[in-house]
Amino acid sequence: MSEKKVIVYSTPTCPYCVMVKQYLNEKKIEYKDIDVSEDQESAEKMFEKSHHMGVPQLWIDHEVIVGFDQTKIDQLLGI
């Protein structure tokens, strides 16, 4: 399996954000976590790419997943 670049856009108060990060940790997937409640510039970048303000958002290489869609995450990561 080739290494995929995974970025998680999240907030500390979002229960699905916590769940998706726990899931990635369980699967030993490395990811960069960006707290959009603290980083307005990243929040704007997230919206520009996805046209969604909702979190969590996972960017896996060039694909965007809005929400905790485990099936799509597994498919894109090849797990």
PDB file of N, CA, C and O in Angstrom:
ATOM      1  N   MET A   1       0.852  -1.188   0.000  1.00  0.00           N
ATOM      2  CA  MET A   1       0.000   0.000   0.000  1.00  0.00           C
ATOM      3  C   MET A   1       0.884   1.233   0.000  1.00  0.00           C
ATOM      4  O   MET A   1       1.770   1.372   0.843  1.00  0.00           O
ATOM      5  N   SER A   2       0.642   2.121  -0.940  1.00  0.00           N
ATOM      6  CA  SER A   2       1.423   3.352  -0.973  1.00  0.00           C
ATOM      7  C   SER A   2       0.905   4.314   0.090  1.00  0.00           C
ATOM      8  O   SER A   2      -0.269   4.291   0.460  1.00  0.00           O
ATOM      9  N   GLU A   3       1.804   5.152   0.565  1.00  0.00           N
ATOM     10  CA  GLU A   3       1.414   6.108   1.594  1.00  0.00           C
ATOM     11  C   GLU A   3       0.544   7.192   0.987  1.00  0.00           C
ATOM     12  O   GLU A   3       0.910   7.808  -0.014  1.00  0.00           O
ATOM     13  N   LYS A   4      -0.579   7.414   1.582  1.00  0.00           N
ATOM     14  CA  LYS A   4      -1.484   8.460   1.145  1.00  0.00           C
ATOM     15  C   LYS A   4      -1.322   9.650   2.083  1.00  0.00           C
ATOM     16  O   LYS A   4      -1.061   9.481   3.274  1.00  0.00           O
ATOM     17  N   LYS A   5      -1.476  10.843   1.544  1.00  0.00           N
ATOM     18  CA  LYS A   5      -1.446  12.038   2.372  1.00  0.00           C
ATOM     19  C   LYS A   5      -2.857  12.255   2.910  1.00  0.00           C
ATOM     20  O   LYS A   5      -3.806  12.428   2.144  1.00  0.00           O
ATOM     21  N   VAL A   6      -2.984  12.242   4.242  1.00  0.00           N
ATOM     22  CA  VAL A   6      -4.293  12.366   4.882  1.00  0.00           C
ATOM     23  C   VAL A   6      -4.289  13.602   5.773  1.00  0.00           C
ATOM     24  O   VAL A   6      -3.431  13.763   6.641  1.00  0.00           O
ATOM     25  N   ILE A   7      -5.271  14.471   5.537  1.00  0.00           N
ATOM     26  CA  ILE A   7      -5.468  15.648   6.372  1.00  0.00           C
ATOM     27  C   ILE A   7      -6.884  15.579   6.933  1.00  0.00           C
ATOM     28  O   ILE A   7      -7.838  15.311   6.202  1.00  0.00           O
ATOM     29  N   VAL A   8      -7.014  15.824   8.239  1.00  0.00           N
ATOM     30  CA  VAL A   8      -8.328  15.860   8.885  1.00  0.00           C
ATOM     31  C   VAL A   8      -8.579  17.289   9.344  1.00  0.00           C
ATOM     32  O   VAL A   8      -7.815  17.848  10.130  1.00  0.00           O
ATOM     33  N   TYR A   9      -9.651  17.863   8.846  1.00  0.00           N
ATOM     34  CA  TYR A   9     -10.102  19.173   9.322  1.00  0.00           C
ATOM     35  C   TYR A   9     -11.179  18.903  10.364  1.00  0.00           C
ATOM     36  O   TYR A   9     -12.154  18.202  10.096  1.00  0.00           O
ATOM     37  N   SER A  10     -10.992  19.469  11.559  1.00  0.00           N
ATOM     38  CA  SER A  10     -11.873  19.118  12.669  1.00  0.00           C
ATOM     39  C   SER A  10     -12.011  20.275  13.643  1.00  0.00           C
ATOM     40  O   SER A  10     -11.356  21.308  13.510  1.00  0.00           O
ATOM     41  N   THR A  11     -12.883  20.075  14.630  1.00  0.00           N
ATOM     42  CA  THR A  11     -12.997  20.970  15.780  1.00  0.00           C
ATOM     43  C   THR A  11     -13.001  20.095  17.030  1.00  0.00           C
ATOM     44  O   THR A  11     -13.388  18.928  16.968  1.00  0.00           O
ATOM     45  N   PRO A  12     -12.573  20.651  18.164  1.00  0.00           N
ATOM     46  CA  PRO A  12     -12.505  19.825  19.377  1.00  0.00           C
ATOM     47  C   PRO A  12     -13.878  19.430  19.929  1.00  0.00           C
ATOM     48  O   PRO A  12     -13.967  18.481  20.708  1.00  0.00           O
ATOM     49  N   THR A  13     -14.949  20.133  19.547  1.00  0.00           N
ATOM     50  CA  THR A  13     -16.273  19.846  20.101  1.00  0.00           C
ATOM     51  C   THR A  13     -17.109  18.926  19.215  1.00  0.00           C
ATOM     52  O   THR A  13     -18.254  18.624  19.549  1.00  0.00           O
ATOM     53  N   CYS A  14     -16.555  18.480  18.097  1.00  0.00           N
ATOM     54  CA  CYS A  14     -17.292  17.653  17.132  1.00  0.00           C
ATOM     55  C   CYS A  14     -17.104  16.174  17.451  1.00  0.00           C
ATOM     56  O   CYS A  14     -15.987  15.664  17.352  1.00  0.00           O
ATOM     57  N   PRO A  15     -18.188  15.464  17.837  1.00  0.00           N
ATOM     58  CA  PRO A  15     -18.036  14.046  18.188  1.00  0.00           C
ATOM     59  C   PRO A  15     -17.602  13.181  17.007  1.00  0.00           C
ATOM     60  O   PRO A  15     -16.868  12.211  17.201  1.00  0.00           O
ATOM     61  N   TYR A  16     -18.038  13.508  15.785  1.00  0.00           N
ATOM     62  CA  TYR A  16     -17.630  12.719  14.619  1.00  0.00           C
ATOM     63  C   TYR A  16     -16.160  12.942  14.290  1.00  0.00           C
ATOM     64  O   TYR A  16     -15.499  12.055  13.751  1.00  0.00           O
ATOM     65  N   CYS A  17     -15.645  14.137  14.617  1.00  0.00           N
ATOM     66  CA  CYS A  17     -14.218  14.401  14.428  1.00  0.00           C
ATOM     67  C   CYS A  17     -13.398  13.483  15.330  1.00  0.00           C
ATOM     68  O   CYS A  17     -12.397  12.909  14.902  1.00  0.00           O
ATOM     69  N   VAL A  18     -13.829  13.354  16.571  1.00  0.00           N
ATOM     70  CA  VAL A  18     -13.145  12.467  17.523  1.00  0.00           C
ATOM     71  C   VAL A  18     -13.202  11.031  17.009  1.00  0.00           C
ATOM     72  O   VAL A  18     -12.201  10.316  17.045  1.00  0.00           O
ATOM     73  N   MET A  19     -14.369  10.612  16.533  1.00  0.00           N
ATOM     74  CA  MET A  19     -14.534   9.241  16.048  1.00  0.00           C
ATOM     75  C   MET A  19     -13.639   8.946  14.845  1.00  0.00           C
ATOM     76  O   MET A  19     -13.022   7.883  14.776  1.00  0.00           O
ATOM     77  N   VAL A  20     -13.566   9.878  13.905  1.00  0.00           N
ATOM     78  CA  VAL A  20     -12.766   9.622  12.704  1.00  0.00           C
ATOM     79  C   VAL A  20     -11.284   9.559  13.054  1.00  0.00           C
ATOM     80  O   VAL A  20     -10.551   8.755  12.478  1.00  0.00           O
ATOM     81  N   LYS A  21     -10.832  10.394  13.988  1.00  0.00           N
ATOM     82  CA  LYS A  21      -9.416  10.355  14.390  1.00  0.00           C
ATOM     83  C   LYS A  21      -9.113   9.074  15.165  1.00  0.00           C
ATOM     84  O   LYS A  21      -8.035   8.501  15.007  1.00  0.00           O
ATOM     85  N   GLN A  22     -10.043   8.619  15.995  1.00  0.00           N
ATOM     86  CA  GLN A  22      -9.857   7.343  16.698  1.00  0.00           C
ATOM     87  C   GLN A  22      -9.760   6.193  15.687  1.00  0.00           C
ATOM     88  O   GLN A  22      -8.935   5.291  15.830  1.00  0.00           O
ATOM     89  N   TYR A  23     -10.607   6.246  14.682  1.00  0.00           N
ATOM     90  CA  TYR A  23     -10.601   5.207  13.651  1.00  0.00           C
ATOM     91  C   TYR A  23      -9.262   5.174  12.914  1.00  0.00           C
ATOM     92  O   TYR A  23      -8.679   4.107  12.721  1.00  0.00           O
ATOM     93  N   LEU A  24      -8.781   6.344  12.505  1.00  0.00           N
ATOM     94  CA  LEU A  24      -7.495   6.410  11.806  1.00  0.00           C
ATOM     95  C   LEU A  24      -6.358   5.920  12.703  1.00  0.00           C
ATOM     96  O   LEU A  24      -5.452   5.226  12.242  1.00  0.00           O
ATOM     97  N   ASN A  25      -6.411   6.285  13.980  1.00  0.00           N
ATOM     98  CA  ASN A  25      -5.387   5.818  14.927  1.00  0.00           C
ATOM     99  C   ASN A  25      -5.423   4.295  15.060  1.00  0.00           C
ATOM    100  O   ASN A  25      -4.375   3.649  15.081  1.00  0.00           O
ATOM    101  N   GLU A  26      -6.627   3.720  15.151  1.00  0.00           N
ATOM    102  CA  GLU A  26      -6.761   2.261  15.259  1.00  0.00           C
ATOM    103  C   GLU A  26      -6.165   1.560  14.037  1.00  0.00           C
ATOM    104  O   GLU A  26      -5.562   0.492  14.151  1.00  0.00           O
ATOM    105  N   LYS A  27      -6.342   2.175  12.871  1.00  0.00           N
ATOM    106  CA  LYS A  27      -5.836   1.594  11.622  1.00  0.00           C
ATOM    107  C   LYS A  27      -4.383   1.971  11.359  1.00  0.00           C
ATOM    108  O   LYS A  27      -3.807   1.598  10.337  1.00  0.00           O
ATOM    109  N   LYS A  28      -3.795   2.722  12.304  1.00  0.00           N
ATOM    110  CA  LYS A  28      -2.399   3.155  12.198  1.00  0.00           C
ATOM    111  C   LYS A  28      -2.143   3.970  10.927  1.00  0.00           C
ATOM    112  O   LYS A  28      -1.123   3.811  10.256  1.00  0.00           O
ATOM    113  N   ILE A  29      -3.092   4.839  10.623  1.00  0.00           N
ATOM    114  CA  ILE A  29      -2.979   5.745   9.480  1.00  0.00           C
ATOM    115  C   ILE A  29      -2.470   7.084   9.995  1.00  0.00           C
ATOM    116  O   ILE A  29      -3.079   7.685  10.881  1.00  0.00           O
ATOM    117  N   GLU A  30      -1.362   7.550   9.445  1.00  0.00           N
ATOM    118  CA  GLU A  30      -0.840   8.854   9.840  1.00  0.00           C
ATOM    119  C   GLU A  30      -1.662   9.945   9.161  1.00  0.00           C
ATOM    120  O   GLU A  30      -2.050   9.823   7.999  1.00  0.00           O
ATOM    121  N   TYR A  31      -1.915  11.012   9.911  1.00  0.00           N
ATOM    122  CA  TYR A  31      -2.685  12.119   9.366  1.00  0.00           C
ATOM    123  C   TYR A  31      -2.272  13.414  10.044  1.00  0.00           C
ATOM    124  O   TYR A  31      -1.718  13.421  11.143  1.00  0.00           O
ATOM    125  N   LYS A  32      -2.556  14.500   9.357  1.00  0.00           N
ATOM    126  CA  LYS A  32      -2.346  15.833   9.916  1.00  0.00           C
ATOM    127  C   LYS A  32      -3.709  16.343  10.351  1.00  0.00           C
ATOM    128  O   LYS A  32      -4.657  16.339   9.565  1.00  0.00           O
ATOM    129  N   ASP A  33      -3.813  16.779  11.591  1.00  0.00           N
ATOM    130  CA  ASP A  33      -5.078  17.281  12.137  1.00  0.00           C
ATOM    131  C   ASP A  33      -5.035  18.807  12.169  1.00  0.00           C
ATOM    132  O   ASP A  33      -4.122  19.398  12.746  1.00  0.00           O
ATOM    133  N   ILE A  34      -6.027  19.437  11.546  1.00  0.00           N
ATOM    134  CA  ILE A  34      -6.116  20.890  11.535  1.00  0.00           C
ATOM    135  C   ILE A  34      -7.403  21.294  12.242  1.00  0.00           C
ATOM    136  O   ILE A  34      -8.499  20.924  11.820  1.00  0.00           O
ATOM    137  N   ASP A  35      -7.261  22.053  13.316  1.00  0.00           N
ATOM    138  CA  ASP A  35      -8.396  22.539  14.105  1.00  0.00           C
ATOM    139  C   ASP A  35      -8.891  23.838  13.470  1.00  0.00           C
ATOM    140  O   ASP A  35      -8.289  24.897  13.649  1.00  0.00           O
ATOM    141  N   VAL A  36      -9.996  23.743  12.723  1.00  0.00           N
ATOM    142  CA  VAL A  36     -10.490  24.921  12.008  1.00  0.00           C
ATOM    143  C   VAL A  36     -11.177  25.926  12.931  1.00  0.00           C
ATOM    144  O   VAL A  36     -11.485  27.039  12.505  1.00  0.00           O
ATOM    145  N   SER A  37     -11.422  25.551  14.186  1.00  0.00           N
ATOM    146  CA  SER A  37     -11.971  26.532  15.131  1.00  0.00           C
ATOM    147  C   SER A  37     -10.890  27.510  15.571  1.00  0.00           C
ATOM    148  O   SER A  37     -11.195  28.603  16.047  1.00  0.00           O
ATOM    149  N   GLU A  38      -9.622  27.120  15.411  1.00  0.00           N
ATOM    150  CA  GLU A  38      -8.490  27.959  15.804  1.00  0.00           C
ATOM    151  C   GLU A  38      -7.747  28.544  14.605  1.00  0.00           C
ATOM    152  O   GLU A  38      -6.947  29.465  14.768  1.00  0.00           O
ATOM    153  N   ASP A  39      -7.998  28.025  13.411  1.00  0.00           N
ATOM    154  CA  ASP A  39      -7.218  28.392  12.230  1.00  0.00           C
ATOM    155  C   ASP A  39      -8.162  28.847  11.117  1.00  0.00           C
ATOM    156  O   ASP A  39      -8.602  28.037  10.301  1.00  0.00           O
ATOM    157  N   GLN A  40      -8.470  30.139  11.088  1.00  0.00           N
ATOM    158  CA  GLN A  40      -9.428  30.682  10.123  1.00  0.00           C
ATOM    159  C   GLN A  40      -8.938  30.524   8.686  1.00  0.00           C
ATOM    160  O   GLN A  40      -9.735  30.259   7.785  1.00  0.00           O
ATOM    161  N   GLU A  41      -7.645  30.682   8.469  1.00  0.00           N
ATOM    162  CA  GLU A  41      -7.093  30.547   7.114  1.00  0.00           C
ATOM    163  C   GLU A  41      -7.314  29.127   6.575  1.00  0.00           C
ATOM    164  O   GLU A  41      -7.679  28.948   5.413  1.00  0.00           O
ATOM    165  N   SER A  42      -7.092  28.127   7.425  1.00  0.00           N
ATOM    166  CA  SER A  42      -7.323  26.735   7.008  1.00  0.00           C
ATOM    167  C   SER A  42      -8.811  26.460   6.805  1.00  0.00           C
ATOM    168  O   SER A  42      -9.186  25.698   5.914  1.00  0.00           O
ATOM    169  N   ALA A  43      -9.655  27.076   7.627  1.00  0.00           N
ATOM    170  CA  ALA A  43     -11.105  26.910   7.456  1.00  0.00           C
ATOM    171  C   ALA A  43     -11.537  27.445   6.085  1.00  0.00           C
ATOM    172  O   ALA A  43     -12.365  26.838   5.406  1.00  0.00           O
ATOM    173  N   GLU A  44     -10.970  28.581   5.690  1.00  0.00           N
ATOM    174  CA  GLU A  44     -11.305  29.145   4.383  1.00  0.00           C
ATOM    175  C   GLU A  44     -10.794  28.258   3.251  1.00  0.00           C
ATOM    176  O   GLU A  44     -11.489  28.061   2.255  1.00  0.00           O
ATOM    177  N   LYS A  45      -9.581  27.723   3.398  1.00  0.00           N
ATOM    178  CA  LYS A  45      -9.021  26.816   2.396  1.00  0.00           C
ATOM    179  C   LYS A  45      -9.889  25.567   2.269  1.00  0.00           C
ATOM    180  O   LYS A  45     -10.153  25.096   1.162  1.00  0.00           O
ATOM    181  N   MET A  46     -10.334  25.032   3.415  1.00  0.00           N
ATOM    182  CA  MET A  46     -11.188  23.852   3.437  1.00  0.00           C
ATOM    183  C   MET A  46     -12.470  24.124   2.650  1.00  0.00           C
ATOM    184  O   MET A  46     -12.886  23.308   1.828  1.00  0.00           O
ATOM    185  N   PHE A  47     -13.091  25.273   2.906  1.00  0.00           N
ATOM    186  CA  PHE A  47     -14.346  25.618   2.229  1.00  0.00           C
ATOM    187  C   PHE A  47     -14.130  25.822   0.731  1.00  0.00           C
ATOM    188  O   PHE A  47     -14.955  25.399  -0.078  1.00  0.00           O
ATOM    189  N   GLU A  48     -13.027  26.469   0.362  1.00  0.00           N
ATOM    190  CA  GLU A  48     -12.748  26.710  -1.061  1.00  0.00           C
ATOM    191  C   GLU A  48     -12.650  25.406  -1.834  1.00  0.00           C
ATOM    192  O   GLU A  48     -13.114  25.327  -2.972  1.00  0.00           O
ATOM    193  N   LYS A  49     -12.054  24.385  -1.236  1.00  0.00           N
ATOM    194  CA  LYS A  49     -11.878  23.120  -1.942  1.00  0.00           C
ATOM    195  C   LYS A  49     -13.151  22.277  -1.938  1.00  0.00           C
ATOM    196  O   LYS A  49     -13.508  21.681  -2.955  1.00  0.00           O
ATOM    197  N   SER A  50     -13.832  22.227  -0.800  1.00  0.00           N
ATOM    198  CA  SER A  50     -14.956  21.289  -0.668  1.00  0.00           C
ATOM    199  C   SER A  50     -16.327  21.940  -0.839  1.00  0.00           C
ATOM    200  O   SER A  50     -17.311  21.257  -1.121  1.00  0.00           O
ATOM    201  N   HIS A  51     -16.390  23.263  -0.667  1.00  0.00           N
ATOM    202  CA  HIS A  51     -17.662  24.003  -0.666  1.00  0.00           C
ATOM    203  C   HIS A  51     -18.567  23.576   0.493  1.00  0.00           C
ATOM    204  O   HIS A  51     -19.788  23.715   0.425  1.00  0.00           O
ATOM    205  N   HIS A  52     -17.948  23.056   1.554  1.00  0.00           N
ATOM    206  CA  HIS A  52     -18.658  22.674   2.774  1.00  0.00           C
ATOM    207  C   HIS A  52     -17.923  23.259   3.974  1.00  0.00           C
ATOM    208  O   HIS A  52     -16.693  23.310   3.995  1.00  0.00           O
ATOM    209  N   MET A  53     -18.682  23.697   4.965  1.00  0.00           N
ATOM    210  CA  MET A  53     -18.087  24.162   6.218  1.00  0.00           C
ATOM    211  C   MET A  53     -18.129  23.077   7.289  1.00  0.00           C
ATOM    212  O   MET A  53     -17.496  23.209   8.337  1.00  0.00           O
ATOM    213  N   GLY A  54     -18.875  22.003   7.025  1.00  0.00           N
ATOM    214  CA  GLY A  54     -19.032  20.950   8.023  1.00  0.00           C
ATOM    215  C   GLY A  54     -17.742  20.179   8.258  1.00  0.00           C
ATOM    216  O   GLY A  54     -16.916  20.028   7.358  1.00  0.00           O
ATOM    217  N   VAL A  55     -17.588  19.698   9.475  1.00  0.00           N
ATOM    218  CA  VAL A  55     -16.465  18.846   9.850  1.00  0.00           C
ATOM    219  C   VAL A  55     -17.017  17.560  10.458  1.00  0.00           C
ATOM    220  O   VAL A  55     -18.147  17.561  10.946  1.00  0.00           O
ATOM    221  N   PRO A  56     -16.274  16.485  10.446  1.00  0.00           N
ATOM    222  CA  PRO A  56     -14.910  16.389   9.940  1.00  0.00           C
ATOM    223  C   PRO A  56     -14.882  16.359   8.416  1.00  0.00           C
ATOM    224  O   PRO A  56     -15.832  15.941   7.754  1.00  0.00           O
ATOM    225  N   GLN A  57     -13.763  16.814   7.898  1.00  0.00           N
ATOM    226  CA  GLN A  57     -13.447  16.618   6.492  1.00  0.00           C
ATOM    227  C   GLN A  57     -12.117  15.906   6.427  1.00  0.00           C
ATOM    228  O   GLN A  57     -11.155  16.290   7.092  1.00  0.00           O
ATOM    229  N   LEU A  58     -12.074  14.867   5.622  1.00  0.00           N
ATOM    230  CA  LEU A  58     -10.827  14.155   5.376  1.00  0.00           C
ATOM    231  C   LEU A  58     -10.419  14.421   3.946  1.00  0.00           C
ATOM    232  O   LEU A  58     -11.204  14.249   3.013  1.00  0.00           O
ATOM    233  N   TRP A  59      -9.200  14.838   3.790  1.00  0.00           N
ATOM    234  CA  TRP A  59      -8.630  14.974   2.454  1.00  0.00           C
ATOM    235  C   TRP A  59      -7.621  13.850   2.316  1.00  0.00           C
ATOM    236  O   TRP A  59      -6.587  13.842   2.984  1.00  0.00           O
ATOM    237  N   ILE A  60      -7.923  12.917   1.458  1.00  0.00           N
ATOM    238  CA  ILE A  60      -7.034  11.783   1.212  1.00  0.00           C
ATOM    239  C   ILE A  60      -6.496  11.965  -0.203  1.00  0.00           C
ATOM    240  O   ILE A  60      -7.209  11.788  -1.191  1.00  0.00           O
ATOM    241  N   ASP A  61      -5.215  12.325  -0.267  1.00  0.00           N
ATOM    242  CA  ASP A  61      -4.605  12.775  -1.514  1.00  0.00           C
ATOM    243  C   ASP A  61      -5.475  13.911  -2.069  1.00  0.00           C
ATOM    244  O   ASP A  61      -5.563  14.969  -1.447  1.00  0.00           O
ATOM    245  N   HIS A  62      -6.112  13.712  -3.215  1.00  0.00           N
ATOM    246  CA  HIS A  62      -6.900  14.802  -3.800  1.00  0.00           C
ATOM    247  C   HIS A  62      -8.402  14.613  -3.629  1.00  0.00           C
ATOM    248  O   HIS A  62      -9.194  15.384  -4.170  1.00  0.00           O
ATOM    249  N   GLU A  63      -8.796  13.588  -2.877  1.00  0.00           N
ATOM    250  CA  GLU A  63     -10.215  13.315  -2.648  1.00  0.00           C
ATOM    251  C   GLU A  63     -10.661  13.929  -1.320  1.00  0.00           C
ATOM    252  O   GLU A  63      -9.909  13.937  -0.346  1.00  0.00           O
ATOM    253  N   VAL A  64     -11.888  14.440  -1.297  1.00  0.00           N
ATOM    254  CA  VAL A  64     -12.444  15.042  -0.085  1.00  0.00           C
ATOM    255  C   VAL A  64     -13.626  14.211   0.385  1.00  0.00           C
ATOM    256  O   VAL A  64     -14.519  13.880  -0.396  1.00  0.00           O
ATOM    257  N   ILE A  65     -13.622  13.877   1.679  1.00  0.00           N
ATOM    258  CA  ILE A  65     -14.747  13.193   2.304  1.00  0.00           C
ATOM    259  C   ILE A  65     -15.281  14.119   3.383  1.00  0.00           C
ATOM    260  O   ILE A  65     -14.542  14.525   4.279  1.00  0.00           O
ATOM    261  N   VAL A  66     -16.563  14.453   3.300  1.00  0.00           N
ATOM    262  CA  VAL A  66     -17.200  15.278   4.329  1.00  0.00           C
ATOM    263  C   VAL A  66     -17.972  14.336   5.238  1.00  0.00           C
ATOM    264  O   VAL A  66     -18.856  13.610   4.782  1.00  0.00           O
ATOM    265  N   GLY A  67     -17.638  14.348   6.528  1.00  0.00           N
ATOM    266  CA  GLY A  67     -18.275  13.459   7.490  1.00  0.00           C
ATOM    267  C   GLY A  67     -17.467  12.183   7.673  1.00  0.00           C
ATOM    268  O   GLY A  67     -16.457  11.968   7.004  1.00  0.00           O
ATOM    269  N   PHE A  68     -17.926  11.349   8.582  1.00  0.00           N
ATOM    270  CA  PHE A  68     -17.244  10.093   8.883  1.00  0.00           C
ATOM    271  C   PHE A  68     -17.873   8.991   8.047  1.00  0.00           C
ATOM    272  O   PHE A  68     -18.770   8.284   8.507  1.00  0.00           O
ATOM    273  N   ASP A  69     -17.394   8.848   6.810  1.00  0.00           N
ATOM    274  CA  ASP A  69     -17.876   7.831   5.880  1.00  0.00           C
ATOM    275  C   ASP A  69     -16.831   6.712   5.847  1.00  0.00           C
ATOM    276  O   ASP A  69     -15.927   6.709   5.012  1.00  0.00           O
ATOM    277  N   GLN A  70     -16.978   5.767   6.773  1.00  0.00           N
ATOM    278  CA  GLN A  70     -15.967   4.721   6.951  1.00  0.00           C
ATOM    279  C   GLN A  70     -15.756   3.912   5.678  1.00  0.00           C
ATOM    280  O   GLN A  70     -14.621   3.557   5.363  1.00  0.00           O
ATOM    281  N   THR A  71     -16.805   3.617   4.951  1.00  0.00           N
ATOM    282  CA  THR A  71     -16.681   2.824   3.721  1.00  0.00           C
ATOM    283  C   THR A  71     -15.825   3.555   2.708  1.00  0.00           C
ATOM    284  O   THR A  71     -14.942   2.955   2.096  1.00  0.00           O
ATOM    285  N   LYS A  72     -16.069   4.835   2.522  1.00  0.00           N
ATOM    286  CA  LYS A  72     -15.298   5.606   1.533  1.00  0.00           C
ATOM    287  C   LYS A  72     -13.850   5.798   2.016  1.00  0.00           C
ATOM    288  O   LYS A  72     -12.918   5.765   1.213  1.00  0.00           O
ATOM    289  N   ILE A  73     -13.669   5.997   3.322  1.00  0.00           N
ATOM    290  CA  ILE A  73     -12.313   6.129   3.879  1.00  0.00           C
ATOM    291  C   ILE A  73     -11.528   4.843   3.588  1.00  0.00           C
ATOM    292  O   ILE A  73     -10.402   4.898   3.095  1.00  0.00           O
ATOM    293  N   ASP A  74     -12.128   3.691   3.895  1.00  0.00           N
ATOM    294  CA  ASP A  74     -11.469   2.399   3.661  1.00  0.00           C
ATOM    295  C   ASP A  74     -11.141   2.219   2.177  1.00  0.00           C
ATOM    296  O   ASP A  74     -10.063   1.740   1.825  1.00  0.00           O
ATOM    297  N   GLN A  75     -12.071   2.603   1.323  1.00  0.00           N
ATOM    298  CA  GLN A  75     -11.876   2.461  -0.110  1.00  0.00           C
ATOM    299  C   GLN A  75     -10.705   3.319  -0.588  1.00  0.00           C
ATOM    300  O   GLN A  75      -9.852   2.839  -1.334  1.00  0.00           O
ATOM    301  N   LEU A  76     -10.658   4.575  -0.170  1.00  0.00           N
ATOM    302  CA  LEU A  76      -9.593   5.464  -0.626  1.00  0.00           C
ATOM    303  C   LEU A  76      -8.234   5.100  -0.049  1.00  0.00           C
ATOM    304  O   LEU A  76      -7.202   5.320  -0.684  1.00  0.00           O
ATOM    305  N   LEU A  77      -8.237   4.538   1.163  1.00  0.00           N
ATOM    306  CA  LEU A  77      -6.983   4.146   1.799  1.00  0.00           C
ATOM    307  C   LEU A  77      -6.557   2.717   1.441  1.00  0.00           C
ATOM    308  O   LEU A  77      -5.436   2.304   1.739  1.00  0.00           O
ATOM    309  N   GLY A  78      -7.446   1.980   0.809  1.00  0.00           N
ATOM    310  CA  GLY A  78      -7.136   0.597   0.440  1.00  0.00           C
ATOM    311  C   GLY A  78      -7.037  -0.330   1.640  1.00  0.00           C
ATOM    312  O   GLY A  78      -6.189  -1.221   1.671  1.00  0.00           O
ATOM    313  N   ILE A  79      -7.909  -0.121   2.636  1.00  0.00           N
ATOM    314  CA  ILE A  79      -7.898  -0.974   3.832  1.00  0.00           C
ATOM    315  C   ILE A  79      -9.236  -1.686   3.987  1.00  0.00           C
ATOM    316  O   ILE A  79      -9.422  -2.450   4.935  1.00  0.00           O
TER     317      ILE A  79
END
